[in-house]
Every structure is written in C-alpha cells, then in structure tokens.
C-alpha cells in the first residue's frame, strides 16, 4: 500500500489532468481487479460521475495513470489494475459517490446490452458487472437488485444455470 500511495500522491488534485486521473483510478478500482476494463465502460462511468468529459482530457488522465504505474494499458485502449493496486484504490480512493457512479453506469450498460437480447456484448465485460453487483449488494444500495437481475438475465440468456442462480445467492446442492 505504501508503494502505491507514493505513486497516487504524485497526482496533484489542483491540476485538471491529475484530478481526473485520481477519479478514473478510483472508478477503475471499483471494477473487477486484474481484468481489462473496456475503455468505453470507464469513459461512460467518468461521464456519469463528472459529465462533459472530453476525449483528450480523458486520454491524458489514462496516460498519466499508466506513467505512474497505477494502471496498465492494453493495445485496444482498455485499462487493467493489478489486484493489489485495485485493493489500494477501493480502500483509499473510492468514495461513495464514485461507487454510485460505477453502479449507475454498470446498471445502465447491462440493461442496454440485455435489451438487445444478444449476449455477446455483455459477455465481454460480465466479470465487471459481477464485481459491481456483488459490491452493491454488500453495500445494500438501491441499484443492487437491478445489477443482480441484469447479471441473472444475462446468465439465463447464455443458459448458465449456475451463474443465474449464483447471481441471486442460490446454489444447487450436489
């Protein structure tokens, strides 16, 4: 944690790029650790939290996080946080407002993908939906039910009975 804090503390909250980088880091920490976060999902979350974020400042903030070693950038623009870095981020950077924005964005995106009744798009980021849904359920937020329902609906579409039952806390007995 001390090592990550050194990097995180190099972000100056008075500098616009660094302030956005701090927010993006906190948002990214709320998704599934160790899994690539689709760039569009992180951008939509940032727009939910801060509204009106232009493309270049968003990209500059991601570059800043990568330069500090807080995220890894994939060739397609996705971002990945190491599990330990993500744990630091959720403990030290993610506020309730950030968590709310992540939940709101994930709920809207899951609904949009499920409404298409084509499981492919959601399958690409379902690990993040599961992580956000589980965190929302643990927090007892109002979106927890919607997130879990979306997760169960997706599992049903792909005929994943164990996944559908697991999304609502039901497990089949052997």
N, CA, C and O of each residue as an XYZ file, in Angstrom:
696
protein
N       0.826     -1.197      0.000
C       0.000      0.000      0.000
C       0.867      1.257      0.000
O       0.537      2.251     -0.646
N       1.985      1.199      0.736
C       2.864      2.370      0.783
C       3.445      2.691     -0.592
O       3.564      3.857     -0.969
N       3.796      1.667     -1.319
C       4.341      1.868     -2.667
C       3.302      2.499     -3.585
O       3.610      3.436     -4.323
N       2.081      1.993     -3.544
C       1.030      2.543     -4.397
C       0.687      3.963     -3.986
O       0.384      4.803     -4.833
N       0.734      4.230     -2.691
C       0.429      5.566     -2.189
C       1.441      6.586     -2.699
O       1.081      7.728     -2.985
N       2.697      6.183     -2.813
C       3.721      7.091     -3.341
C       3.339      7.526     -4.756
O       3.408      8.711     -5.083
N       2.938      6.573     -5.591
C       2.517      6.899     -6.955
C       1.244      7.736     -6.951
O       1.151      8.742     -7.655
N       0.272      7.318     -6.159
C      -1.007      8.037     -6.114
C      -0.814      9.475     -5.633
O      -1.455     10.393     -6.144
N       0.058      9.669     -4.661
C       0.292     11.010     -4.111
C       1.010     11.933     -5.091
O       1.072     13.141     -4.864
N       1.545     11.387     -6.162
C       2.172     12.226     -7.184
C       1.122     12.920     -8.052
O       1.449     13.815     -8.832
N      -0.123     12.509     -7.917
C      -1.212     13.173     -8.641
C      -1.614     14.426     -7.878
O      -1.987     14.362     -6.707
N      -1.534     15.559     -8.554
C      -1.856     16.856     -7.948
C      -3.338     17.171     -8.172
O      -3.741     17.423     -9.308
N      -4.162     17.162     -7.108
C      -5.598     17.400     -7.287
C      -5.926     18.795     -7.817
O      -7.051     19.042     -8.251
N      -4.957     19.702     -7.786
C      -5.181     21.049     -8.319
C      -4.906     21.126     -9.822
O      -5.233     22.128    -10.459
N      -4.318     20.096    -10.384
C      -4.046     20.039    -11.820
C      -5.186     19.255    -12.477
O      -5.470     18.132    -12.060
N      -5.845     19.821    -13.495
C      -7.027     19.165    -14.076
C      -6.795     17.723    -14.543
O      -7.636     16.859    -14.298
N      -5.681     17.453    -15.205
C      -5.410     16.087    -15.683
C      -5.227     15.142    -14.509
O      -5.750     14.028    -14.513
N      -4.483     15.590    -13.502
C      -4.246     14.743    -12.336
C      -5.524     14.526    -11.530
O      -5.747     13.433    -11.010
N      -6.362     15.553    -11.422
C      -7.629     15.402    -10.692
C      -8.520     14.370    -11.389
O      -9.144     13.534    -10.736
N      -8.570     14.439    -12.724
C      -9.349     13.457    -13.475
C      -8.723     12.075    -13.335
O      -9.438     11.080    -13.221
N      -7.402     12.006    -13.343
C      -6.711     10.724    -13.171
C      -7.050     10.109    -11.816
O      -7.251      8.898    -11.726
N      -7.116     10.915    -10.768
C      -7.496     10.405     -9.448
C      -8.890      9.795     -9.492
O      -9.122      8.708     -8.961
N      -9.809     10.501    -10.127
C     -11.181      9.986    -10.236
C     -11.236      8.699    -11.054
O     -11.904      7.741    -10.667
N     -10.534      8.680    -12.181
C     -10.533      7.480    -13.022
C      -9.926      6.289    -12.292
O     -10.399      5.161    -12.429
N      -8.881      6.547    -11.521
C      -8.261      5.476    -10.743
C      -9.264      4.908     -9.735
O      -9.388      3.691     -9.594
N      -9.963      5.778     -9.049
C     -10.960      5.332     -8.066
C     -12.076      4.543     -8.748
O     -12.532      3.528     -8.221
N     -12.513      5.005     -9.913
C     -13.557      4.300    -10.653
C     -13.067      2.922    -11.091
O     -13.756      1.920    -10.904
N     -11.880      2.884    -11.670
C     -11.321      1.623    -12.161
C     -11.168      0.615    -11.030
O     -11.337     -0.587    -11.237
N     -10.850      1.100     -9.842
C     -10.672      0.211     -8.690
C     -11.975     -0.472     -8.280
O     -11.947     -1.495     -7.596
N     -13.103      0.079     -8.689
C     -14.404     -0.492     -8.330
C     -14.848     -1.614     -9.272
O     -15.831     -2.303     -8.998
N     -14.130     -1.794    -10.370
C     -14.450     -2.872    -11.293
C     -13.670     -4.122    -10.894
O     -12.941     -4.104     -9.902
N     -13.813     -5.191    -11.644
C     -13.150     -6.458    -11.317
C     -11.632     -6.292    -11.400
O     -11.098     -5.942    -12.452
N     -10.950     -6.542    -10.298
C      -9.491     -6.375    -10.308
C      -8.809     -7.411    -11.199
O      -9.229     -8.566    -11.278
N      -7.748     -6.963    -11.866
C      -6.978     -7.864    -12.701
C      -7.578     -8.153    -14.060
O      -6.975     -8.869    -14.859
N      -8.752     -7.614    -14.340
C      -9.436     -7.838    -15.619
C      -9.430     -6.537    -16.431
O      -9.663     -5.465    -15.872
N      -9.167     -6.618    -17.742
C      -9.196     -5.400    -18.560
C     -10.570     -4.729    -18.494
O     -11.600     -5.367    -18.713
N     -10.563     -3.448    -18.192
C     -11.802     -2.666    -18.143
C     -11.987     -2.035    -19.522
O     -11.130     -1.274    -19.971
N     -13.092     -2.341    -20.195
C     -13.301     -1.733    -21.506
C     -13.232     -0.200    -21.406
O     -13.815      0.414    -20.513
N     -12.515      0.377    -22.337
C     -12.325      1.829    -22.343
C     -13.666      2.558    -22.318
O     -13.828      3.544    -21.600
N     -14.630      2.068    -23.107
C     -15.927      2.726    -23.181
C     -16.634      2.707    -21.824
O     -17.333      3.657    -21.470
N     -16.449      1.617    -21.062
C     -17.107      1.497    -19.754
C     -16.525      2.505    -18.769
O     -17.263      3.137    -18.012
N     -15.223      2.652    -18.779
C     -14.585      3.633    -17.904
C     -14.957      5.046    -18.323
O     -15.171      5.906    -17.468
N     -15.036      5.300    -19.619
C     -15.412      6.641    -20.125
C     -16.856      6.954    -19.738
O     -17.144      8.060    -19.280
N     -17.758      6.003    -19.914
C     -19.155      6.234    -19.526
C     -19.278      6.479    -18.025
O     -20.078      7.309    -17.594
N     -18.494      5.767    -17.235
C     -18.521      5.969    -15.786
C     -18.032      7.366    -15.441
O     -18.611      8.036    -14.586
N     -16.982      7.802    -16.094
C     -16.459      9.151    -15.864
C     -17.494     10.199    -16.240
O     -17.643     11.204    -15.546
N     -18.205      9.973    -17.327
C     -19.241     10.923    -17.750
C     -20.415     10.925    -16.779
O     -21.036     11.965    -16.562
N     -20.724      9.777    -16.195
C     -21.779      9.707    -15.189
C     -21.378     10.499    -13.953
O     -22.185     11.234    -13.384
N     -20.129     10.343    -13.545
C     -19.652     10.991    -12.323
C     -19.388     12.474    -12.503
O     -19.667     13.269    -11.606
N     -18.852     12.853    -13.658
C     -18.383     14.221    -13.798
C     -19.009     14.972    -14.958
O     -18.840     16.188    -15.044
N     -19.704     14.326    -15.828
C     -20.386     14.867    -17.000
C     -19.530     15.826    -17.835
O     -18.820     16.688    -17.316
N     -19.633     15.636    -19.118
C     -18.974     16.525    -20.048
C     -17.467     16.353    -20.166
O     -16.756     17.332    -20.394
N     -16.966     15.138    -20.017
C     -15.530     14.913    -20.131
C     -15.185     14.713    -21.604
O     -15.696     13.807    -22.262
N     -14.313     15.574    -22.098
C     -13.879     15.481    -23.487
C     -12.897     14.318    -23.645
O     -12.315     13.834    -22.674
N     -12.733     13.890    -24.885
C     -11.893     12.739    -25.182
C     -10.430     12.966    -24.802
O      -9.815     12.088    -24.199
N      -9.864     14.116    -25.140
C      -8.435     14.324    -24.898
C      -8.093     14.375    -23.402
O      -7.120     13.740    -22.995
N      -8.842     15.093    -22.577
C      -8.531     15.049    -21.143
C      -8.666     13.637    -20.556
O      -7.889     13.248    -19.684
N      -9.640     12.885    -21.032
C      -9.815     11.501    -20.578
C      -8.575     10.682    -20.932
O      -8.027      9.972    -20.089
N      -8.146     10.787    -22.177
C      -6.960     10.046    -22.623
C      -5.718     10.497    -21.868
O      -4.902      9.663    -21.474
N      -5.560     11.791    -21.662
C      -4.406     12.310    -20.922
C      -4.362     11.765    -19.493
O      -3.291     11.449    -18.976
N      -5.521     11.660    -18.867
C      -5.588     11.127    -17.499
C      -5.208      9.647    -17.467
O      -4.535      9.199    -16.539
N      -5.635      8.893    -18.471
C      -5.255      7.485    -18.541
C      -3.746      7.334    -18.749
O      -3.111      6.470    -18.144
N      -3.191      8.169    -19.594
C      -1.742      8.141    -19.826
C      -1.005      8.456    -18.533
O      -0.003      7.819    -18.209
N      -1.503      9.437    -17.800
C      -0.866      9.813    -16.529
C      -0.887      8.635    -15.554
O       0.116      8.359    -14.896
N      -2.013      7.947    -15.459
C      -2.104      6.777    -14.575
C      -1.146      5.666    -15.012
O      -0.524      5.010    -14.176
N      -1.036      5.465    -16.305
C      -0.114      4.444    -16.812
C       1.335      4.840    -16.528
O       2.148      3.998    -16.148
N       1.654      6.115    -16.713
C       3.016      6.596    -16.436
C       3.401      6.391    -14.975
O       4.565      6.139    -14.664
N       2.429      6.500    -14.088
C       2.695      6.308    -12.663
C       2.643      4.840    -12.242
O       2.902      4.511    -11.084
N       2.312      3.972    -13.174
C       2.263      2.543    -12.879
C       1.020      2.115    -12.120
O       0.995      1.032    -11.535
N      -0.016      2.954    -12.119
C      -1.237      2.612    -11.400
C      -2.201      1.786    -12.250
O      -3.032      1.049    -11.718
N      -2.086      1.913    -13.571
C      -2.864      1.074    -14.479
C      -1.937      0.557    -15.567
O      -0.860      1.104    -15.806
N      -2.377     -0.502    -16.215
C      -1.716     -0.979    -17.417
C      -2.673     -0.749    -18.564
O      -3.865     -1.034    -18.453
N      -2.157     -0.235    -19.663
C      -2.988     -0.002    -20.848
C      -2.843     -1.169    -21.800
O      -1.733     -1.623    -22.079
N      -3.960     -1.646    -22.292
C      -3.968     -2.700    -23.295
C      -3.835     -2.042    -24.676
O      -4.046     -0.836    -24.808
N      -3.493     -2.812    -25.683
C      -3.312     -2.265    -27.029
C      -4.606     -1.677    -27.592
O      -4.562     -0.790    -28.445
N      -5.753     -2.163    -27.123
C      -7.038     -1.651    -27.602
C      -7.555     -0.471    -26.784
O      -8.663      0.009    -27.022
N      -6.755      0.001    -25.815
C      -7.151      1.155    -25.006
C      -7.765      0.805    -23.671
O      -7.975      1.688    -22.839
N      -8.063     -0.480    -23.444
C      -8.619     -0.889    -22.155
C      -7.576     -0.696    -21.059
O      -6.379     -0.620    -21.334
N      -8.037     -0.617    -19.829
C      -7.148     -0.418    -18.682
C      -7.288     -1.589    -17.723
O      -8.383     -2.117    -17.529
N      -6.175     -1.992    -17.127
C      -6.182     -3.068    -16.151
C      -5.495     -2.603    -14.886
O      -4.435     -1.978    -14.935
N      -6.105     -2.911    -13.749
C      -5.474     -2.648    -12.455
C      -5.068     -3.982    -11.854
O      -5.865     -4.919    -11.802
N      -3.846     -4.060    -11.409
C      -3.406     -5.254    -10.685
C      -4.294     -5.399     -9.451
O      -4.777     -4.400     -8.917
N      -4.508     -6.599     -9.006
C      -5.400     -6.849     -7.865
C      -4.984     -6.069     -6.613
O      -5.841     -5.554     -5.895
N      -3.704     -5.979     -6.352
C      -3.252     -5.245     -5.170
C      -3.454     -3.740     -5.331
O      -3.812     -3.049     -4.378
N      -3.224     -3.243     -6.537
C      -3.452     -1.821     -6.802
C      -4.945     -1.509     -6.679
O      -5.325     -0.473     -6.134
N      -5.785     -2.408     -7.189
C      -7.230     -2.213     -7.082
C      -7.680     -2.203     -5.623
O      -8.530     -1.401     -5.237
N      -7.111     -3.092     -4.819
C      -7.456     -3.124     -3.385
C      -7.060     -1.813     -2.719
O      -7.808     -1.284     -1.896
N      -5.900     -1.290     -3.065
C      -5.490      0.014     -2.542
C      -6.488      1.084     -2.976
O      -6.904      1.917     -2.171
N      -6.868      1.058     -4.253
C      -7.788      2.059     -4.786
C      -9.148      2.042     -4.114
O      -9.701      3.100     -3.813
N      -9.693      0.870     -3.875
C     -11.003      0.812     -3.226
C     -10.910      1.272     -1.774
O     -11.847      1.871     -1.246
N      -9.790      0.991     -1.139
C      -9.636      1.373      0.272
C      -9.296      2.849      0.459
O      -9.709      3.459      1.445
N      -8.545      3.428     -0.482
C      -8.021      4.779     -0.257
C      -8.543      5.849     -1.211
O      -8.391      7.039     -0.933
N      -9.151      5.461     -2.320
C      -9.533      6.472     -3.305
C     -11.019      6.487     -3.637
O     -11.562      7.538     -3.979
N     -11.682      5.349     -3.542
C     -13.071      5.251     -3.993
C     -14.040      5.762     -2.929
O     -14.153      5.192     -1.844
N     -14.724      6.830     -3.260
C     -15.736      7.391     -2.364
C     -17.092      6.763     -2.672
O     -17.237      6.038     -3.656
N     -18.078      7.042     -1.832
C     -19.422      6.543     -2.111
C     -19.961      7.125     -3.415
O     -20.675      6.441     -4.148
N     -19.627      8.377     -3.708
C     -20.087      8.994     -4.958
C     -19.493      8.279     -6.167
O     -20.180      8.072     -7.168
N     -18.237      7.907     -6.078
C     -17.593      7.159     -7.167
C     -18.242      5.790     -7.301
O     -18.552      5.359     -8.412
N     -18.451      5.107     -6.194
C     -19.086      3.785     -6.240
C     -20.498      3.881     -6.826
O     -20.918      3.017     -7.596
N     -21.219      4.931     -6.457
C     -22.562      5.142     -7.012
C     -22.510      5.323     -8.526
O     -23.341      4.771     -9.246
N     -21.536      6.095     -9.012
C     -21.403      6.323    -10.460
C     -21.065      5.017    -11.179
O     -21.587      4.753    -12.262
N     -20.206      4.210    -10.588
C     -19.854      2.915    -11.179
C     -21.097      2.031    -11.252
O     -21.360      1.416    -12.285
N     -21.855      1.964    -10.171
C     -23.067      1.136    -10.149
C     -24.088      1.639    -11.162
O     -24.688      0.846    -11.887
N     -24.286      2.943    -11.214
C     -25.260      3.528    -12.144
C     -24.874      3.223    -13.593
O     -25.721      2.846    -14.402
N     -23.609      3.386    -13.907
C     -23.138      3.125    -15.267
C     -23.260      1.650    -15.618
O     -23.733      1.307    -16.702
N     -22.835      0.774    -14.709
C     -22.913     -0.667    -14.968
C     -24.366     -1.112    -15.136
O     -24.664     -1.939    -15.998
N     -25.255     -0.577    -14.332
C     -26.674     -0.939    -14.436
C     -27.252     -0.505    -15.782
O     -27.966     -1.271    -16.430
N     -26.945      0.713    -16.199
C     -27.455      1.222    -17.478
C     -26.866      0.443    -18.652
O     -27.585      0.092    -19.587
N     -25.569      0.173    -18.605
C     -24.924     -0.557    -19.697
C     -25.425     -2.003    -19.771
O     -25.635     -2.524    -20.866
N     -25.617     -2.651    -18.628
C     -26.120     -4.022    -18.615
C     -27.545     -4.081    -19.150
O     -27.892     -4.987    -19.907
N     -28.361     -3.123    -18.757
C     -29.734     -3.082    -19.265
C     -29.732     -2.891    -20.777
O     -30.465     -3.565    -21.501
N     -28.907     -1.976    -21.239
C     -28.807     -1.706    -22.677
C     -28.378     -2.977    -23.426
O     -28.963     -3.323    -24.452
N     -27.360     -3.664    -22.911
C     -26.884     -4.882    -23.571
C     -27.911     -6.003    -23.494
O     -28.124     -6.713    -24.477
N     -28.547     -6.170    -22.347
C     -29.562     -7.221    -22.210
C     -30.785     -6.946    -23.067
O     -31.386     -7.879    -23.599
N     -31.163     -5.682    -23.210
C     -32.325     -5.333    -24.025
C     -32.125     -5.696    -25.494
O     -33.097     -5.907    -26.220
N     -30.897     -5.767    -25.925
C     -30.601     -6.171    -27.311
C     -30.845     -7.670    -27.515
O     -30.962     -8.141    -28.646
N     -30.920     -8.417    -26.397
C     -31.119     -9.861    -26.407
C     -30.071    -10.591    -27.240
O     -30.341    -11.615    -27.869
N     -28.871    -10.030    -27.220
C     -27.705    -10.666    -27.822
C     -26.639    -10.672    -26.738
O     -26.132     -9.608    -26.382
N     -26.282    -11.837    -26.201
C     -25.405    -11.890    -25.043
C     -23.951    -11.512    -25.294
O     -23.214    -11.276    -24.337
N     -23.519    -11.448    -26.539
C     -22.120    -11.189    -26.845
C     -21.544     -9.924    -26.233
O     -20.501     -9.990    -25.582
N     -22.186     -8.766    -26.415
C     -21.599     -7.542    -25.872
C     -21.402     -7.584    -24.350
O     -20.362     -7.157    -23.850
N     -22.374     -8.086    -23.629
C     -22.249     -8.145    -22.172
C     -21.253     -9.212    -21.739
O     -20.593     -9.069    -20.709
N     -21.144    -10.272    -22.517
C     -20.184    -11.329    -22.176
C     -18.757    -10.788    -22.104
O     -17.921    -11.313    -21.369
N     -18.491     -9.736    -22.873
C     -17.152     -9.151    -22.903
C     -16.784     -8.450    -21.597
O     -15.603     -8.256    -21.310
N     -17.786     -8.069    -20.807
C     -17.479     -7.349    -19.558
C     -18.281     -7.855    -18.364
O     -18.437     -7.147    -17.369
N     -18.785     -9.076    -18.467
C     -19.628     -9.624    -17.405
C     -18.879     -9.767    -16.078
O     -19.500     -9.679    -15.019
N     -17.570     -9.983    -16.109
C     -16.818    -10.071    -14.846
C     -16.898     -8.755    -14.080
O     -16.916     -8.746    -12.849
N     -16.945     -7.654    -14.807
C     -17.070     -6.347    -14.153
C     -18.476     -6.149    -13.600
O     -18.648     -5.609    -12.507
N     -19.480     -6.586    -14.356
C     -20.851     -6.496    -13.862
C     -20.994     -7.303    -12.574
O     -21.618     -6.847    -11.616
N     -20.413     -8.500    -12.557
C     -20.498     -9.337    -11.358
C     -19.823     -8.646    -10.168
O     -20.379     -8.623     -9.070
N     -18.642     -8.092    -10.378
C     -17.912     -7.418     -9.287
C     -18.692     -6.219     -8.764
O     -18.782     -6.015     -7.553
N     -19.251     -5.433     -9.664
C     -20.019     -4.255     -9.253
C     -21.304     -4.674     -8.545
O     -21.689     -4.070     -7.544
N     -21.971     -5.712     -9.066
C     -23.216     -6.188     -8.449
C     -22.955     -6.718     -7.039
O     -23.714     -6.434     -6.113
N     -21.886     -7.483     -6.884
C     -21.565     -8.025     -5.556
C     -21.219     -6.907     -4.571
O     -21.620     -6.953     -3.408
N     -20.478     -5.912     -5.038
C     -20.134     -4.784     -4.167
C     -21.386     -3.992     -3.796
O     -21.534     -3.552     -2.656
N     -22.289     -3.811     -4.768
C     -23.530     -3.076     -4.500
C     -24.390     -3.838     -3.493
O     -24.991     -3.239     -2.601
N     -24.443     -5.160     -3.642
C     -25.219     -5.975     -2.696
C     -24.613     -5.881     -1.299
O     -25.341     -5.781     -0.311
N     -23.299     -5.911     -1.213
C     -22.636     -5.806      0.091
C     -22.883     -4.443      0.723
O     -23.000     -4.331      1.944
N     -22.962     -3.410     -0.105
C     -23.245     -2.060      0.394
C     -24.734     -1.853      0.670
O     -25.113     -0.935      1.398
N     -25.570     -2.704      0.090
C     -27.013     -2.568      0.270
C     -27.594     -1.384     -0.481
O     -28.536     -0.748     -0.008
N     -27.040     -1.082     -1.647
C     -27.513      0.082     -2.403
C     -28.800     -0.225     -3.158
O     -29.175     -1.385     -3.329
N     -29.452      0.809     -3.597
C     -30.717      0.645     -4.306
C     -30.538      0.001     -5.677
O     -31.480     -0.592     -6.203
N     -29.361      0.105     -6.257
C     -29.128     -0.494     -7.568
C     -28.704     -1.964     -7.501
O     -28.591     -2.622     -8.535
N     -28.474     -2.474     -6.311
C     -28.012     -3.860     -6.174
C     -28.979     -4.835     -6.852
O     -28.541     -5.734     -7.570
N     -30.264     -4.671     -6.639
C     -31.255     -5.573     -7.237
C     -31.233     -5.522     -8.750
O     -31.305     -6.560     -9.409
N     -31.135     -4.329     -9.305
C     -31.093     -4.171    -10.755
C     -29.837     -4.808    -11.345
O     -29.897     -5.477    -12.376
N     -28.703     -4.596    -10.685
C     -27.445     -5.179    -11.152
C     -27.490     -6.703    -11.103
O     -27.095     -7.373    -12.056
N     -27.971     -7.243     -9.989
C     -28.071     -8.702     -9.858
C     -29.076     -9.278    -10.856
O     -28.854    -10.355    -11.410
N     -30.169     -8.568    -11.084
C     -31.158     -9.013    -12.063
C     -30.545     -9.045    -13.462
O     -30.753    -10.003    -14.208
N     -29.799     -8.013    -13.818
C     -29.153     -7.981    -15.126
C     -28.159     -9.120    -15.276
O     -28.062     -9.740    -16.335
N     -27.432     -9.386    -14.219
C     -26.470    -10.482    -14.230
C     -27.187    -11.816    -14.411
O     -26.748    -12.654    -15.199
N     -28.283    -12.018    -13.690
C     -29.065    -13.245    -13.811
C     -29.709    -13.382    -15.179
O     -29.755    -14.479    -15.737
N     -30.205    -12.283    -15.724
C     -30.827    -12.304    -17.052
C     -29.805    -12.714    -18.110
O     -30.092    -13.517    -18.997
N     -28.610    -12.145    -17.994
C     -27.547    -12.499    -18.943
C     -27.184    -13.980    -18.811
O     -27.047    -14.678    -19.816
N     -27.031    -14.451    -17.592
C     -26.702    -15.863    -17.373
C     -27.794    -16.763    -17.951
O     -27.501    -17.816    -18.517
N     -29.036    -16.351    -17.810
C     -30.153    -17.110    -18.382
C     -30.063    -17.133    -19.907
O     -30.314    -18.167    -20.525
N     -29.709    -16.003    -20.515
C     -29.611    -15.939    -21.983
C     -28.558    -16.890    -22.523
O     -28.719    -17.444    -23.610
N     -27.483    -17.082    -21.772
C     -26.424    -17.968    -22.255
C     -26.555    -19.375    -21.669
O     -25.647    -20.196    -21.794
N     -27.701    -19.642    -21.027
C     -28.003    -20.959    -20.453
C     -26.977    -21.371    -19.403
O     -26.572    -22.532    -19.335
N     -26.567    -20.412    -18.593
C     -25.633    -20.666    -17.491
C     -26.446    -20.747    -16.209
O     -26.558    -19.758    -15.485
N     -27.012    -21.909    -15.922
C     -27.880    -22.078    -14.764
C     -27.155    -21.748    -13.467
O     -27.685    -21.028    -12.621
N     -25.936    -22.277    -13.309
C     -25.193    -21.994    -12.076
C     -24.926    -20.502    -11.920
O     -25.019    -19.963    -10.818
N     -24.592    -19.833    -13.031
C     -24.357    -18.392    -12.982
C     -25.622    -17.624    -12.651
O     -25.585    -16.666    -11.880
N     -26.743    -18.037    -13.228
C     -28.013    -17.358    -12.953
C     -28.411    -17.527    -11.493
O     -28.829    -16.570    -10.843
N     -28.281    -18.739    -10.984
C     -28.634    -18.975     -9.594
C     -27.646    -18.292     -8.656
O     -28.038    -17.754     -7.621
N     -26.369    -18.313     -9.015
C     -25.345    -17.675     -8.186
C     -25.508    -16.183     -8.109
O     -25.128    -15.573     -7.110
N     -26.071    -15.569     -9.150
C     -26.230    -14.111     -9.138
C     -27.275    -13.662     -8.125
O     -27.312    -12.492     -7.744
N     -28.118    -14.581     -7.693
C     -29.100    -14.210     -6.667
C     -28.837    -14.944     -5.361
O     -29.694    -14.992     -4.478
N     -27.638    -15.516     -5.248
C     -27.242    -16.143     -3.991
C     -27.820    -17.526     -3.771
O     -27.839    -17.997     -2.634
N     -28.294    -18.198     -4.814
C     -28.841    -19.543     -4.694
C     -27.832    -20.522     -5.294
O     -27.314    -20.286     -6.385
N     -27.560    -21.589     -4.607
C     -26.607    -22.576     -5.103
C     -27.270    -23.944     -5.101
O     -27.946    -24.319     -4.143
N     -27.068    -24.685     -6.184
C     -27.622    -26.027     -6.261
C     -26.842    -26.949     -5.329
O     -25.626    -26.821     -5.181
N     -27.533    -27.840     -4.729
C     -26.883    -28.832     -3.872
C     -26.425    -29.993     -4.731
O     -27.108    -30.378     -5.680
N     -25.279    -30.548     -4.404
C     -24.733    -31.693     -5.152
C     -25.579    -32.911     -4.894
O     -25.295    -33.984     -5.427
